[in-house]
């Protein structure tokens, strides 16, 4: 049984070793300075350029876009669930959020491409078939249940005595929620944001299907872009021989992805532990 | 002018703000319900005309009207079968070790930390790991086995975390009672703790497996094929899976294939809903019969 538990350490080390090993091989061909400063990413065709910035920018666009959608709605749902909802409403909303969280990401990709994009085209006619906006929207829907349920847990951990104290001083429900309960659960709420964003960084299928495959530095959300994850999928769909530089790029990009999500997850844990509000 | 006289107008404003805030939160929450409904209705409306027995029993094809998901269904079945075979024993044993046996030592802390971190690693990174270790290094090729092993690693943290919660919910009085009757540690775990935690473990495991059914990215990484016109006959065969088939159809430009993808999605969602229903049923039943 100990060995089974030990497996988790082996897997962690395995991931790090595999990523580091091939990424080091990659950086023997391509300097790390070029990787982080070149603004072009054309790894498959001559003349080759290995600048990861366009992919990073693509991921960043998706993360920001999904945060704009997912975080406000998620927090609002959490406040509704913990402060306003009747037991019956809770009994409906909670399972709905669970189902939303359980829908496979490939389904969200389909939804983005065949439903959200045509909708966006009505609003902004210049929208590309593949665009960052519709991918961001569905990734936002995807992280919404996570934000909602984690924030709900955090809000419900705030003891009722604090609420009752605030009401006794004449506060309205709005003031109780925003000045007492939310500050009282802040560490949990912020941690849920960080975890949700880390999930958005690692999101793969929806952005592969809906955001496109053109790595470029752009701020226009209606253009086609490419994220780090979508690039990795694109390469592995093709037939790239092991050991080639193209093959190694997926490990270099994967290593960067792993570092970003790991840093985010550690940060979330840190926030939870350092700033936890302790109630008796 | 005293502050008291100014209060009513101020109070009215504050209550207006409170009502508006409540309305906003309520509307945004129920908006999630609408979203889910729109998503389901959209997929069903697009896919339903294609959904018939032929769709379930045909292999994929270049011609939309003849295409089906037979190989994908079988592939998913093989994949999940092997994933369950690997991940459940390992995950549950790890949970039992961590909850019942592990003391406070440095290695146990390291295990806890790595499980927590692994739960947050993006699924595509597991795919990269599977590609490098199972497909290339262990030379399993693009087989069902390599896919199942990758999937197992992916859902192990989920199973371990859920099983630990179930084990933790077993009251200590049960353990003490067993010890008082002279049971050994293992007898206590085997005959008392594990049966009490079983429903929780089952629920968590089913949910973890349903996550594995929907995962696409790691399978693409390890090279599950997108066009397979045969049914796998053993763990070393190549395969495709339901989400891969859906992805393949979605990425084609023709409208017909998008509708086929919708039909595939309906099948996938029905399978997932059934699994969730089973999980909910088990949880519900165990709550009713709990002493």
Interface residues (C-beta under 8 A of the other chain):
Chain A: X1 X2 X4 X5 X6 X7 X8 X9 X11 X12 X14 X15 X18 X19 X22 X72 X73 X76 X77 X79 X80 X81 X83 X84 X85 X92 X93 X96 X97 X98 X99 X100 X102 X103 X104 X105 X106 X107 X109 X110 X111 X113 X114 X115 X141 X144 X145 X148 X172 X173 X174 X175 X177 X178 X195 X198 X199 X201 X202 X203 X204 X205 X208 X209 X229 X232 X233 X236 X237 X242 X250 X251 X254 X257 X258 X261 X262 X264 X265 X266 X269
Chain B: X14 X15 X17 X18 X20 X21 X22 X24 X25 X26 X28 X29 X30 X31 X32 X33 X35 X36 X38 X39 X42 X43 X46 X89 X90 X91 X93 X94 X96 X97 X98 X101 X102 X107 X108 X110 X111 X114 X115 X116 X117 X118 X120 X121 X122 X123 X124 X125 X126 X127 X128 X129 X131 X132 X133 X136 X153 X156 X157 X160 X207 X210 X211 X213 X214 X215 X216 X217 X220 X221 X223 X226 X243 X246 X247 X250 X251 X258 X261 X262 X265 X268 X269 X272 X273 X276
